[in-house]
Amino acid sequence: MTFSLSNQCARHFCQFITSRVPSRQTTLSALFTQAAPSSASSTFHSNSQLQQIRGAQTMPMMQSAQDSTASALNDLFDAEARNMLTPTAIVDQLDRYIVGQPEAKRAVAIALRNRWRRQQLPGQVRDEVIPKNILMIGPTGCGKTEIARRLAKLVNAPFIKVEATKYTELGYVGKDVEDIVKDLVEASVSLVRQRLRERMAAATAEKAEALILEGMVGKHADKSVLDAFRDMYRCGSLDEHTVSLDLPQSDNKKMNFENGIIMLDSFLRSDRAFGGSGKRQENKKQMKVREARAAIEEQESEKVMQSDFVTKEAIRAAEEDGIVFIDEIDKIVDGKSGRMGGSVSSEGVQRDLLPIIEGSVVQTKYGNVTTDHVLFICSGAFHKAKPSDMLAELQGRLPIRVELKGLGANEMYRILTEPDANMIKQQQALLATEGVDLEFTDAALRALSQAAETANRFLDNIGARRLHTVLERILADVSFSAPEKVEEARKSGLERFHYLVDEKKVAEIMEPLLKKQDLSRYVL
Ligand SMILES: Nc1ncnc2c1ncn2[C@@H]1O[C@H](COP(=O)(O)OP(=O)(O)OP(=O)(O)O)[C@@H](O)[C@H]1O
């Protein structure tokens, strides 16, 4: 079995050998069949020779892996970072992604801060404080969902968006309103799992490293040897090398969860087993280092994923931090006829939604979930019905009303150019992967925004979503032919293909389309 060492690693390793372990120099140097700094890689034989260097002491790495895992789990939702999120800081963050709509941003920032304030209160008062839910009123595509979604992301809150029209009065065919809470818990479970994975990444990597190195150099290897192997492991030189590992059984017992503190019993037990003191079924496996790393990391995170901690934390996060965005609430409001979609009473759906928004307990497969402190953000255009047509009780539960403005050409231009990772940057990044340098003149961006606004006026007003269709239209040619264009450019000695979108190009593509409204209905 052979494995490769990159130049850098080889140099690193040689320096290490000569500077730190002169007594082992001959043995370790003999492992290299080739260590010329100019060669692309160095090769040395492994398994049998590795046996020669197995020696003295093992590093106390297990303990540090456990410590970092425990701390990763205990600060899963960045409590410290949340403390810093004042309303001003929240609005500043939202400004990075959403153009304008200052009132709506302020309203959600206050709602979020109120949540934090509530969590600082002593138990009894805390339970009395109910969230002030929000009603966003504004045309389609003006940023209502985006504000709520970004807000949730900012604080890692479980978030779901639902369409009010999907829910029907109890007893009718359709989704049951309780599904809202069930979906929220599912979102919360996914979020907790994802956060755990991210948080445990360092700890599981550390654990994998410790186990693999132990498998390679033995439990009693000299510290200097272990350090040398760690250097090689970290620069990937051992990836293709085979290691024999005593993997823990995957059916580890679930972790316990008591008083909000995770008991890492089973985790520690499995570590002890690796130290040789625990009694455990033998499960020796030969595998490549890179496979072993993936297997250990997966197994370590699965141990936590299957624990009670995930469900308990998911329910807590849904109850305390959950945000439910109910879109098209105006579609279940019809003051005059009291009918929705010709079949089910809109008032009935509103009545069904009420207990969820007011606060009730819903049974889910993960356990009971109380909705008292879930933040509900309802939204609608309210072109026909008015907010005052809603059931009085529902109106009372949505005390914060904010109006969002429709988007004109100027806002469209800002949406195109201002947010982090805006549409233009995205397109440039996509085409750059092919070797295309995409450039827009400022006049082209203005013309494009104007065309989007005109299309919204003549066709349906779909807000900023129109920018996507217009931009796709303008870039359709270069998107299709990018590989060939780059090839041609390279043949003529250029590294990359430059594609300029100027005002003229926008006019050439958009003007004929905007003149033929029948056609633009399909392509824009
Ligand atoms: N003010 C804005 N700033 C930045 N992007 C925006 C803005 N308004 C809309 N967008 C973009 O347009 C798209 C649609 O926006 P969003 O989903 O927020 O619409 P909405 O107001 O919730 O409408 P609907 O009720 O139809 O869902 C999203 O991709 C969003 O990023």
The ligand as a Tripos MOL2 file, in Angstrom:
@<TRIPOS>MOLECULE
LIG
   31    33     1     0     0
SMALL
NO_CHARGES

@<TRIPOS>ATOM
      1 N1        -38.0220   45.1500   -1.5160 N.pl3     1 LIG1
      2 C1        -37.3360   44.1110   -2.0100 C.ar      1 LIG1
      3 N2        -36.0030   44.0660   -1.9180 N.ar      1 LIG1
      4 C2        -35.3060   43.0300   -2.4220 C.ar      1 LIG1
      5 N3        -35.8690   41.9840   -3.0530 N.ar      1 LIG1
      6 C3        -37.2070   41.9890   -3.1630 C.ar      1 LIG1
      7 C4        -38.0030   43.0410   -2.6620 C.ar      1 LIG1
      8 N4        -39.2870   42.7720   -2.9240 N.ar      1 LIG1
      9 C5        -39.3040   41.5890   -3.5260 C.ar      1 LIG1
     10 N5        -38.0640   41.1060   -3.6830 N.ar      1 LIG1
     11 C6        -37.6990   39.8360   -4.3270 C.3       1 LIG1
     12 O1        -38.8130   39.4150   -5.1030 O.3       1 LIG1
     13 C7        -39.1680   38.0730   -4.8460 C.3       1 LIG1
     14 C8        -40.5970   37.9780   -4.3070 C.3       1 LIG1
     15 O2        -40.6990   38.6720   -3.0820 O.3       1 LIG1
     16 P1        -41.5820   38.1560   -1.8670 P.3       1 LIG1
     17 O3        -41.6100   36.6700   -1.8760 O.co2     1 LIG1
     18 O4        -41.1160   38.7980   -0.6220 O.co2     1 LIG1
     19 O5        -42.9970   38.6620   -2.2870 O.3       1 LIG1
     20 P2        -44.2840   38.9420   -1.3870 P.3       1 LIG1
     21 O6        -44.3940   40.4010   -1.1120 O.co2     1 LIG1
     22 O7        -44.2710   38.0520   -0.2100 O.co2     1 LIG1
     23 O8        -45.4290   38.5410   -2.3840 O.3       1 LIG1
     24 P3        -46.4150   37.2800   -2.3310 P.3       1 LIG1
     25 O9        -47.4420   37.6160   -1.3340 O.co2     1 LIG1
     26 O10       -46.9440   37.1850   -3.6980 O.co2     1 LIG1
     27 O11       -45.5920   36.0900   -1.9450 O.co2     1 LIG1
     28 C9        -38.1450   37.5520   -3.8890 C.3       1 LIG1
     29 O12       -37.1570   36.8700   -4.6300 O.3       1 LIG1
     30 C10       -37.5290   38.7740   -3.2580 C.3       1 LIG1
     31 O13       -36.1950   38.5820   -2.9530 O.3       1 LIG1
@<TRIPOS>BOND
     1     1     2 1
     2     2     3 ar
     3     2     7 ar
     4     3     4 ar
     5     4     5 ar
     6     5     6 ar
     7     6     7 ar
     8     6    10 ar
     9     7     8 ar
    10     8     9 ar
    11     9    10 ar
    12    10    11 1
    13    11    12 1
    14    11    30 1
    15    12    13 1
    16    13    14 1
    17    13    28 1
    18    14    15 1
    19    15    16 1
    20    16    17 2
    21    16    18 1
    22    16    19 1
    23    19    20 1
    24    20    21 2
    25    20    22 1
    26    20    23 1
    27    23    24 1
    28    24    25 2
    29    24    26 1
    30    24    27 1
    31    28    29 1
    32    28    30 1
    33    30    31 1
@<TRIPOS>SUBSTRUCTURE
     1 LIG1         1 GROUP 0 **** ****
